[in-house]
Each structure stands twice: as C-alpha cells, then as structure tokens.
C-alpha cells in the first residue's frame, strides 16, 4: 500500500525523535490517527480527557526532557482547547509541535461545521504556523515545524485539512528533503561568545566585591559550572522559579528563590550586590532586581533578544550557558574577600530557622508542613510538578532540591491547571522515577479528569492536593495588595479521595498532622496512581519575603471594610509579621 500524507507526517516527526503524541481523536484528524494506529509499536498515542491537558502534557514532556513534545487535536473546538497549554509552552520556551485537523479544503470559509481559521487563531502562539495546502508539501512542513520548534524552543503548528490527510503522497518527497537531515539527537547548542566579550565580563566580575548570580531554567544543564563560578567569586546563587533545580537548596552558596515566593536572603543579596550575572533567565519581576545604578549587569542567554530585557547589562554573552561558562571560568580570579557571602550565609541560616517555625505541626494543618514532609520522603531523583497559586509558595520554599530532582511549573504564563498534566508527561518520559503533582484544589479541579488518564495508562503518579476550599492566591491579593475584602474565591468542597477511587486509583484524605507522613509513605510506595488530599488551614497566608508597610495598611483596610474572616486571619502568622514590622 502506498503512503498517504498522514503516513508521511508521522514518519517525519518520528525522525525528529517524537515517540509520544498526546491528544484526543476526532473526525477532523482521523487520517492522522490511522497513521498513528499503524505505527503504535513505534510511537505512543496517549488519549487525554481534554485537549488543554494534552498541550500541558506535551509542554511538561518537553520541559523535563529537552526533546520535542507533541500534541494533537481535531478541527475547530479541539484546536481551540489546545491554546492555553501551548501559550504555556511559548512563554516558557518549551519546544512543542501541535497538529490540528481542519475541515475539507474546498469548504473552508463557508461556515461549515467546525470551520475555524486555525492558522489565524494560532498566529500569536506558534513561531512556525502553516496549513497543508498540498499533500506533497507535508514532509517539508513537518521537517520545518520540528526544526523550528527545537531550534527556537518554540511552538510549531500544522493545520491539516481532513481531505488531504488520506491523499496519496507515495514516491513524492519534498525538494528540501536531504538524507539524514533529521535526528533524534538534535543539538542546537550555540558556540561560546567572542573572547573579547568573555574578557569584558571577567573583568567586571573579577573587580566586584559583592557579586550575585541569578539562574533560571537556561542554567539547568550547567549546574557544575554555576557552582564553580559561585565558589570562585564568593557569589550567592539566587534562583528564579524555573531555575529551582539548578543547584541543591542546601548548597552553601544557594539563597533560594526570588520574588514574592522567594526568600529574604535572596532579596538582601539583590539589595546589597554591586554586580549581577544573569544566567539563562528572563525573571519578570524587575522590582526584585538591583537598582540600575547600583550593580553592573552581565547576562548569558542563547537568545540575543533576551539580553537586557529585564536589567540593563554592560556585557551580553550570547551562547549556551554551559558552553559559555566553561569558556568564562578560566578567566575568573578567585575573590579572597568572603565578607559578602558569609553575611548572606548567616541570613540563609536564619531564614531556614524561620521556615522551621512555619512548618509546625498544628491543627488545622499548615500547608508548609505538607511540603516539608513530602521533601523528606520523596526520592532524590523525583520529578515534582506544581501549579500556580499559593501552592507555588509552599513548594518553592519548603520542598528542597537535592540529588537529581527535577522541578517545573507554569513560570511565565502562571496559568492554573498544569500540575497534573505535567506529572503525567514526566511519568511517561521517565517511567522509573517518582512523578509527583503538588497542587491546590482550585487548580486540580480545572483538569481533574486527567487523573483518569493516569489510571488508564497505569501511571503511578502521586497527586498531593492542598485543600483549603478557596482560591487562596486571589484571596490574598484582594486583601493584601488591594485592601479589599475577599470576594468570589470560596470553592465548593469536593471529596477528592472518593473521586480518585471512582476513577480507579487510590484516594487518601488527611485532616490531622500526625497522619501526613504515614499517608504520603503509603501513596509513594503504592506503585499506583494516587490522590492524597490534605485539608489545611485556609487562613495561613503565603508571606512575601519581606512585608512592607503598604501591605500592612492594605490588610488593615480590608479588615475595616468588612473582611468576613478578618478575626481568624489576624490570629495567624500575619499578625506576627505585622507586629514584627511595626
């Protein structure tokens, strides 16, 4: 039997290392589904419960492996549902290929069923965005889509009219096709910057007395080089959220995260430094970076358009972080003045002691305690995926990176709901490692149907749900940042343990602090898809690293204006912090 255009598409993306496609079938994509069925021994199709979940799974798979993630959806609404997960991939620079069906080519523009202009719809999210207009171009389009996604760490999209999917393409290749042009070991690592730029950067760093290093996800594969540079310079290592796994949290040069869910020592390091080296990060919260006239900036990034995006830099080094640091290190002279790093290390010790007081064993359960116990129990090579909201604060501060642990979340888009799909993508990519989703009840509910996906494919993920029956982050923003009483944030309670059991998995519910450890141990050792819901104190606030007077004023305003839970909130940690500040 001759090859049709769908056969060519699937065989081409397989040549680029795609071994898993996440998605939902439909009549607008069934030609491609048949090509997948015929090759099911060489490429997996993971049926999801929602196309948004499929896009998140592809994004998580790409983030954790560095390989090309792939998702698929039918025409019209199926394609539309992919968008949020694809924007997550775009904003966090994860290479993802999206394949969508399209209505019959001769009926487009006639308001036919599911007739949506998907190339126009995907124009902003996809760096490469094409519709098949001739079955003989499919090989070329697929090659270009895969190449661009990997090279640019971006989203590529192919819209495939249903009548072309079964059209013959036998014996016809693209004039762009070259033997061995595709590879599953694609490496687009940039060369090191010019020596004169490296020497200029070294001169600044060697002359600084209080240098600091800020690392993001672009430094994940340069751990040894980052540590060696920090030890030479006596520089604190501050971590953007997506760079949490760059160095261990207990490393003597690590200060933890930066921003509202970061640490006070990281803020102090930024306030006191005289030079800052940004490595593989586009950290968005510029108010947490040094004053422009305070510290000289140097930046390493493999994308030239990211240089100087958040902070003005004296020297921009365009190149792969690992390769660039290897070239820079021989030019660095050891800084014998250790006063700055020793002062910051003292601050870090005090911060850790403070965190221990917040991980206290109390009833109602404090969410910090859950993250700490999970950190103690999880394996040294576990993969932890989290969601957006107060949940991010608990995991960022109270779950430690050690060994070969991996961590990710929706960093730049900060969307809710990816924690569970990320964990599924991670478990498929690394079947022999623990995959844990640490999520809130609000985020989990949005795509909770994907737990059935984990059960269907017998994926032993552990989903830890911090259950406070409220959209916590929004509540605290209303109160602390706006001075308004909370409104519209209460959630109707769901029995997530029973839901997990109804899906065919294991479900556990915890309400007492002494039950946290044995229940998590049971779930982690079960080898089955599990949900562990832990009912926590809804009035425990995610404290910023340093509370400002303006925040306390807004809190007081909310109480005066009738915050319904003001008395309970005032009895929590916030009371102590306000007292400490005033």
N, C-alpha and C positions, 0 to 999 in steps of 0.2 A: 504494500500500500504506500502511495506517495505521501510525502509530508504536506501538511497544510500549514497555514500561517501560525496557528496556535502551537503546533509542534515546534516550529522554528523559534518562536518566542521562548518557550520553556527550555529548550535545549541551549539557547543562547545564554539565558540568565544562569543556568546551571554551570555553564563555562566560567562564569564570574564568581562561582562559589556559593550561589544560593542553594541551600539544601532544605529550607523550610519556608512555606508560604502560609501566612495567617489570613483568614478571611471567612466570608460567607458566600456560598454559591447563589446563583440566580439566573433567570433566563437570559439576561443580558451579558453573561460571562461564561455560559455553559460550554462553549467551544474550547475555552482555555481550561475549564475544569476537566474536560475529557482528555486533554493533553497531559494534565497532571495525573489523572487516574491511570493512564497508560504507563506512567513512569513512577508510580507510587513506591517502587522498590528503591528508587534513587533520589526522590525528592518528597518530603513530607508535606501534606496539607493538613493544617490544624484548623478545624472548624470552630469558630468563636460564636458567642451569643450576640455580639454587637460589633459592627464594623469599627466603631471607635476603639473597642477593645483590641481588635486586630491591629490597628495602626499603633496603639500603645505597645503591644507585644513586639511588633517589628522594630519599634524605636528602642525598647529595652534590650532586645536581642542585639541590635547594632551597637548600643552604648557599651554593653558588657563584653562584646567580642571584638569590636572594631571592624567587623565584617558587614556586608550589605544585608540589611533587614528588608523583608518583602511582605507586602500585604495586598489583598485582592478584594474587590467588591463589584457588585453588579452595577448596572446603569442607574442614573437618577438618584433616588434616596440612598442607595448603598454607597455610592461615591461621596455623597454629601456627608454621610456619617463618618467617613474617614478623617475629615478635615481637622478636628481638634487634636487627634493623635499625631497627624502629620505636621501641624504647627509646632507641637512639642519637639518633634524631630528637627524641624527647621531651626528653631530658636536655640536648641542645644547642640546643633551641628552634628546630628546623627545621620549616617548615610542610609536612606530608606528609599526603596522603589515601590511605588503604588501602581497597580494595574487595575483599571476600571473598565467595565463594559460600557457600551454606547448603543443607542438604538440604531436601526438599519440606516445605512449611509444615505439612501435615497429618500428617507422620511425625516431626516433632521431638519428642524426649522418649521415643521408642520404642526407643532403642538401634539405630536404623537405621544403615546403613553411613555412616561419616564424620559421624555426628551428634554434633557438638561445640557446646556453648553458647558461640559465639564472642563474643557481646556481653558475657557474663560474663568470658570469657578476656581481652578487650581493655579491661576496665573501668579498669584502672590506667594503661595506656599511652596511651589515647585520651582527649583532652579532650572530644571530641564522639563519641558511640558509640551508633549506632542500628541496629536491624534494620528492614527493609522489612516492614510488616505489611499494606500495601495498595498495589497498584501505582500508584494515583493520588497517593500521597504522595511518589513518587520525586523529582519536581522540587524539592519543598520540602526534602526531606532532603539532596539534592545541594547546593542553594544554601546551606543552613545549614552543611553539612560544610566546604565550600570557604571560606565566610566565617569560620568559627571557626578553621580551620587557619591562615589568613592573618592574621587579626586577633590571635590569641593566640600565633602562632608555635608551633603545637602539632600533634599528630597527630589527625586525624579518621578515623573508621572507619564504613563502611556494610556491614552484613551483608545479603546479597541472596538469599533463598530461590530455588532454581532454577525453581520453577513460576511465580513472579511475573516472572521475567526476560523471558518471552515474552508475558506478559499484555498486553492492549490498554490503551493509555493515550492513544489518539488523541483529540484535541479536549478533553482534560481537563488543565488546569493547576492548580497549587496556588493557593489563595486568597492565599498570601503572594507570588506572583509579580508583580512590577512591571516594566514595560518598562524596559529598560536598567539593571536592578538589578545585573547582573553586568558585570564588566570585566576585561580582561587587563592593566589598568594600576592595579590595586587599590593604594591608598596609605592606610595606616592610621597615618601619621606623627602622633605626638602633638604637641600645641601646647607651646610653651615654658612652663616653670613660672611661678608668680606672681613679679612683680617684687620683692616683699619677700623671697622666698626666694633669688632671684638676688643681691640686695644682701647678704644674710646670708652667702652663700657667698663673694662677692667680698671681703667684709670679712675673713674668715678667711684667704683666700689672699693678700690684699694685706699682711696682718700677719705672714705666715710668713716665716722666714728660710731654712728648709730644706724647701721643699715637694717632693713627688714625685707623679707621675701614673702610675696603673696602668690600662692599657687592655686591654679584651677585645674579643670579636667584635662587640659592640654599637657599637664605635667605628670599624668598618671603613670606613664611608662618611663619616667625619668627619676624615679624615687632615689636611687643611689646617688645620682648626680646632684639632686637638690640637697640631700643630706650632706654630701661632701662640701658643697659650696657654703652651706649654712655654718658648718663647723670651721671652715677657713675664715669666714667673715665674722663669726660670732653673731650671726643674724637670726632673730626669731623667724620661725616659719609660720605664717598665718595662712589659713586655708579658706578659700571660697567654698561654698556648699558642695558644688560638684567636684571639688578637689579634696574632699574629706578623706579619701583613701590614698592620697599621695604619700603621706607618712603616718606612722602609728601615732595615736593620740598620746601615748605615754613617752614619746621620744623627748629627750631633754630640751630640744630646740623648738618643739611644737607648742604653739599657744592656743590652738583650737580654731574655731570658726570666726568669721567676721560678719557684722551686721546685727540686726535685731535679734537673731537667734544665735549670735556668736558669744564670745567671752569677753570679759572686762580686760584681761591681759592683752588680747588682740587689739582692742580699742586703744589701750595705753601705748602699745607698740607703734601704732599708726600716729598717735598724737605726738610722740617723742622722737620719731626717727628723723634722720637727715638725708637718707637715700632710700628709695623703694625700687625693688626689682619685681616686676610682674611677670609671671611665667604661665603662659597658656591660660589666661583668664580674661574675661570681659566683665568682671564683677560690676554689677549695675548700680550699686548704692554708693554714689560718689561722696555722699556726706560722711561716710566712714573712712574715706581715704585721707591722706595728709593734706594740709593746706598747700596750695600751689607754690607759694613762696617759701615753704618750709623744707621740702625734701626734693632732691634731684631724682627724676624718674628715668628708669630703664625698663624696656619691655621686650620680652621674647614671645613671638607668635608666628605661626606659619602662614598667617593671612595678613598681608600688608595693610589691608583696610581696617584691621583691628588695632594697629599701632596708634597710640594716642587717643583712642576712642573714649576712655574714661578718665585718663590722667595725662597731663602734658609730659612728654618724655624728651630727655636730652639725646638719648640714643635708642633707636629702634632696631632690634635684631630680628630679621625675618628669616625664620627657619624652624625646623623641628626642635622641640625643647631638648630632647635627649642629645641629639647631634650638636646643637648649639652649645649646650652646657659642657659637653666633652671638649669642645674647642676652646671654651672660655676658661675652664678650670686651670690649665697650665699658666694662665696669665695672672692668676689671683695670688696675692701675697697674704700670708696668714696675719690676721689682725690680733695683736697681742693684748689689746685693750678689751677686757671682758666685762667692764662695768655695766654696759647696757644690757647684755644678755643675762648677766647674773641678776640684775634688778628685775628683769622680766620673768626670769625663772622663779624668783621669790613670789612675784604676783601670781604665777601659774599655780604654785603650791597652795597659796591662799584660796585661789578660785576653786581648786579641787576640793579643798576642805569645806568650802561653802556649798558646793554641789552635793557633798555627802549629807549635809543637813537637809537638803531638799529631797533627797532620796529616802526620807524617813519612812518607817513602817507605821502607817496610821490607817485608821478607818474614818471616813471613806478613803479608798486607795488613792495615792498620789501617782499621776502618770509617769513621773520621773523614776519611780521605783520599778515600774514595769520594764522600762528601757534598760535600767541598770542590771536587773536580774537576767534579762534576755542577753545582754552583753556578756555576762559571766558564763552563760550556758551555751551559747552558740559556738560552733566550731571556728577554728582560726582561718578557714577558707570559705566561710559562709558568704552568701550574697544577700544584701539587705536592700530592699526597695521600700521607699516611703512615699507619702502623699503630701499634699500641700495643706497647710493649716497649722494649728498649734502642735499637731503631731510631729511636724518637722522640727520644732524646737526641742521636743523631748528626745528624739533620736539623734539630733545633731550634737547635743550636749552630753547625753548620758549613755550613748552607745559608743563604745571605743573601737577604733580601727586597730587591729593587730594582725600579725601574720600576713596572709594573702587575702584578707577580707576585701570584698567589693561593696560599693555603695552607690546608689543613684536615686534621683527623683526628677521631677519636672523643675529644672533650675530657673530658666529664664521666663518661660511661659507661666510657671507656677500654677498650673491647672490642677484641679482636683481630679481624682479617679485613677491615675496611672499606677498606683502602688501594687494592686493585684495583678493587672496585666503584665507589668514589668517582671513580677516574680515568676509568672508563667513563662515569659520569654527567657528569663535567666535559667529556669529549671530545664527547659528544652535544650538550651545551649550547653549547659553543664549538668548533665543528669546525675553525676556522682557527688555533687556539692549541695549543701543545705541552701534552700532558697526561701527567704522569709519576707513577707509583706508586713510592714508595721504601719497601720493605717488608722484613721479615725472613722467613727460611724457615719459621718457625713460623706466623706469621700468614698468609702467602701460601698455605700448604698447605691451610688450612681452607676456602678458597673458590677454589682454583686452577682449577676448572672454568670460572670466569667468563672466563678468558683465551680460551677458545673462543668466548665471546660477542663479545669484541673482534674476533676473527678473522672470525666470521660477518658482522658488520656493517662490516668493513673499517675499524676504528677504529685509527688509528696511535698508540696509547698505547705508552709505554716503561715497562716494569716492571723496576726495579732491585732485585734480591734480594741482601741482605746475608746470606750463607750461612755460618753458624757451627755448624750441626748441633746446636743446643741452644736451649732456651727460656731465653735469656740473662737477661732481666729477673728471672724467677723464681729462676734460679740465684743471682744476686747478692743478691736479697732473702733467700734462705735463708742465705747466707754472712754478709752484712754486717749485716743487720738482726736476724737471729735467732741467729747464731753457730752454725748447723748446717752440716754438710757437704752439698753438693749432692746431690739425690736425685730421680729421676723426670723429669729435664729433658733427657736426651740424646735427640736425634732421629735416626731412621734416614736416612742421606743419600739424596737424590733428585737425579737429573740433570735440572735444570730447563731447561737448554738443549735437551736432546732432547725434553722434554715440550712445549716451545714449538713445536718443529718438527713434532711429532706432531699438534699442534692446527692446523697450517697457518701458523704465524707464524715469525718469525725467532728463533733462540736463540743466545746467546753465553755463553761461560764464560771467566772471568778468574781467574788464580791468581798473576800477577806484577804488581807495582805499575806497571811501565812500560807494561802493556797496558791500564790503566784508561782513560786519555784517548782513545786511538785507537778503542777498542771502543765507548765511550759516544758518540763522534762519529759512528761508523758507524750506531749504533742511532738516534740522534736525527735523523739525516739520511735515514733509510731510507724514511720515509713509510709504514711497515708496522707492525703490532703486533709488538712485540719483547719478549723477556725477556733481561736481562743478569744472570747470576748471578756474584757476586764472592765467592770463597772468602776468608774473613777469619780473623784471629786470634780464637779462641773465648775467650781468656783476657784480652782487653782489656776492662777494666771501665768502665761508664758512671759516671764520677766525679761525685759531688754537687759543688755549687759550693764548699762548704767542708766538709772532712772533720772529724767530731767524734771526740773521744777514745773515746766509747762505740762508735762504728763500728769503730774500730781494735781495740778489745777483742773485739768480736764476731768480727771477722776472725781474730784470734788464736785464739779459742775454736774456730772451725771447723777451723783447721789442727790444733789439738791433738786434736780429736775425730775426725780422720781424713779431712779433705777430700782426695779422691783426686787432685786436680790442684793441691794446695797449693804444691808447689815451682814449677810453671810460673806459677801466678798471682803468687806472690811475686816473680817476676822481671819482672813487668810494671809498668805505671805505678803500681799500687797501692803497690808497695814505695817508690817515690819520694815519694808523698804521705804515707805513714805516717812516713817518715824526716823529711820536712819538718815534720810536725805535732809529732813528739816531740823 
